[in-house]
Amino acid sequence: RTWGTTRCNSTAMGDEEPQTQDMVTEPPEPGAGLDDADEGAQAQKAAMATQNKMNLQTAPIRTYLDSTVVPILLQGLSALVKERPANPVEFLAAYLMQNNPQKA
């Protein structure tokens, strides 16, 4: 890991000459961080899930559907074609509810 200096240029109101500040990034202190590696992994996983959820909220419609609905819908339609029930809409609805991947 390399540690370096970051330069920030800022101009105060009325100043014509930019002022330069040096900000030094320091390494973390020894022993800093989580005591429990499993807790860290769980926190990382939760953060990624939150980020993915946020990404889906801003994704184009096709990407959103491909990531959330299409996989389970295709599985349900395949089951529907194999079974060929008398009421296909109810069958598909029941299949989707029983196999919901977001159900915890």
C-alpha positions as CSV (number, residue, x, y, z in Angstrom):
1,R,0.0,0.0,0.0
2,T,1.3,3.4,-0.8
3,W,0.7,6.5,1.1
4,G,1.0,9.9,-0.5
5,T,0.1,13.6,-0.3
6,T,-3.1,14.9,-1.7
7,R,-3.1,18.5,-2.8
8,C,-6.3,20.6,-2.5
9,N,-6.5,23.9,-4.4
10,S,-9.0,26.4,-3.1
11,T,-9.6,30.1,-3.8
12,A,-11.0,32.3,-1.0
13,M,-13.5,35.0,-1.9
14,G,-11.6,38.0,-3.4
15,D,-8.3,36.2,-3.6
16,E,-6.8,36.1,-7.1
17,E,-4.1,33.6,-6.2
18,P,-5.1,30.0,-5.3
19,Q,-4.1,28.7,-1.9
20,T,-2.6,25.2,-1.7
21,Q,-3.1,23.0,1.3
22,D,-1.3,19.7,1.9
23,M,-3.4,16.8,3.2
24,V,-1.3,13.8,4.2
25,T,-3.1,10.5,4.2
26,E,-1.8,8.5,7.2
27,P,-1.9,4.7,7.6
28,P,-4.4,3.3,10.1
29,E,-3.1,2.7,13.6
30,P,-2.0,-0.8,14.4
31,G,-4.9,-2.8,15.8
32,A,-7.5,-0.5,14.2
33,G,-10.6,-2.1,12.7
34,L,-13.0,-4.8,13.7
35,D,-12.2,-7.3,16.4
36,D,-14.3,-10.0,14.7
37,A,-13.5,-10.9,11.1
38,D,-16.9,-12.5,10.7
39,E,-18.6,-9.3,11.8
40,G,-16.6,-7.4,9.2
41,A,-17.6,-9.9,6.5
42,Q,-21.2,-9.5,7.4
43,A,-21.0,-5.7,7.4
44,Q,-19.3,-5.9,4.0
45,K,-22.1,-8.1,2.7
46,A,-24.8,-5.8,4.1
47,A,-23.1,-2.8,2.5
48,M,-22.9,-4.5,-0.9
49,A,-26.6,-5.5,-0.7
50,T,-27.5,-1.9,0.1
51,Q,-25.4,-0.7,-2.8
52,N,-26.9,-3.3,-5.2
53,K,-30.4,-2.3,-4.1
54,M,-29.6,1.4,-4.7
55,N,-28.1,0.5,-8.2
56,L,-31.3,-1.4,-9.1
57,Q,-33.4,1.7,-8.1
58,T,-31.5,3.8,-10.7
59,A,-31.1,1.0,-13.3
60,P,-32.8,1.2,-16.7
61,I,-36.1,-0.7,-16.9
62,R,-34.6,-3.7,-18.9
63,T,-31.7,-4.1,-16.4
64,Y,-34.0,-3.9,-13.4
65,L,-36.4,-6.5,-14.8
66,D,-33.5,-8.8,-15.9
67,S,-32.0,-8.6,-12.5
68,T,-35.2,-9.1,-10.4
69,V,-38.2,-10.6,-12.2
70,V,-37.1,-12.3,-15.4
71,P,-35.2,-15.3,-13.8
72,I,-38.1,-16.4,-11.5
73,L,-40.7,-15.6,-14.2
74,L,-38.9,-17.8,-16.7
75,Q,-38.8,-20.6,-14.2
76,G,-42.5,-20.2,-13.5
77,L,-43.4,-20.2,-17.1
78,S,-41.3,-23.4,-17.7
79,A,-43.2,-25.1,-14.8
80,L,-46.5,-23.7,-16.3
81,V,-45.8,-25.3,-19.7
82,K,-44.9,-28.7,-18.1
83,E,-48.0,-28.7,-15.9
84,R,-50.5,-27.1,-18.3
85,P,-53.0,-26.4,-15.5
86,A,-56.7,-25.5,-16.1
87,N,-56.1,-22.0,-14.6
88,P,-52.6,-20.9,-15.7
89,V,-52.8,-17.4,-14.1
90,E,-53.5,-18.8,-10.7
91,F,-50.8,-21.5,-11.2
92,L,-48.2,-18.9,-12.1
93,A,-49.2,-16.6,-9.3
94,A,-48.9,-19.4,-6.8
95,Y,-45.5,-20.5,-8.3
96,L,-44.1,-17.0,-8.0
97,M,-45.3,-16.6,-4.4
98,Q,-43.9,-20.0,-3.3
99,N,-40.6,-19.5,-5.1
100,N,-40.0,-15.8,-4.3
101,P,-36.2,-15.4,-4.0
102,Q,-36.6,-12.3,-1.8
103,K,-38.7,-14.2,0.8
104,A,-36.5,-14.6,3.8
